[in-house]
Amino acid sequence: MLMKFYMTPGSCSTGIHILLEELGLVFEAYLVNLLAGDQYKPDYLAINPRATIPTLVREDGIPLCDFISIAWWLGRTHPKSGLMPATINDEARALEMMNHVIHGVHGQGFARIFTSEKFTLDDGDQQAVQAQGREMACKDFAIINNKLSEHLFVLDQFSIADCALFYVEFWADRIDIPLPENCAAHYRKMLKRPIVRQVLQEEGYASALRG
């Protein structure tokens, strides 16, 4: 049985897509149209009751339903790839970065920008919520920027954490949120990776490669 990867182009699942391609894994891709509400259809809820993406159904049929668990599992099951940090201290740093990205930059900042209606009952307040989201994202990028001061990657070499950071940098680029110096350098370095370029082209974002 092939792995099944449930994804939405240009979303957080792009980071997992990059990891799968970096590892050269064979998988079946299923597009989940979030705007159309595909995540709430019974067939998808039977796989991922949280109605989120990404979801990766392993060869044994067990689904993994969040970014960190998927990235961690891919890194641990392919130790020779170098995608999982070699030491427990670096592994902790990678997990810290992914948590900051997913629960902070994404879950607080960009969530307010992209789904402002979830944070207010008054339609008239949505612009204020979006502005708050941009402010929160910028604050988190500033914190991350200081952590990148000694490395172009999150750690000494490319790892699972870089794919998490990349997708929020990609979002920032798409909606004109200025990235601080080290984050911008990280984003440019990621854009030069052949697999990243391949994934963006496959997902319909070739224009990002010219930015």
Number of C-alpha atoms within 10 A of each C-alpha: 10 13 18 18 24 23 24 19 17 17 17 24 24 23 24 26 23 22 25 18 15 16 16 10 11 11 17 12 14 12 11 20 12 15 7 8 10 15 20 17 10 12 11 17 14 11 18 22 13 13 19 19 21 23 24 28 21 16 12 9 13 11 17 20 20 19 23 18 13 22 25 17 13 20 20 15 10 12 12 10 13 15 22 25 23 11 9 10 10 15 18 12 17 22 18 12 21 22 18 19 25 21 13 19 25 25 15 18 25 23 21 25 23 13 14 21 18 11 14 14 10 8 9 10 13 19 14 14 22 21 15 18 24 22 15 20 27 19 15 18 27 16 13 20 20 13 17 17 13 12 13 20 22 25 19 11 13 16 22 28 27 23 25 28 27 24 23 22 23 19 16 18 16 12 10 9 16 13 19 15 14 21 25 17 17 21 22 16 13 21 20 11 11 10 19 22 18 16 21 20 14 11 16 11 15 14 9 14 14 7 9
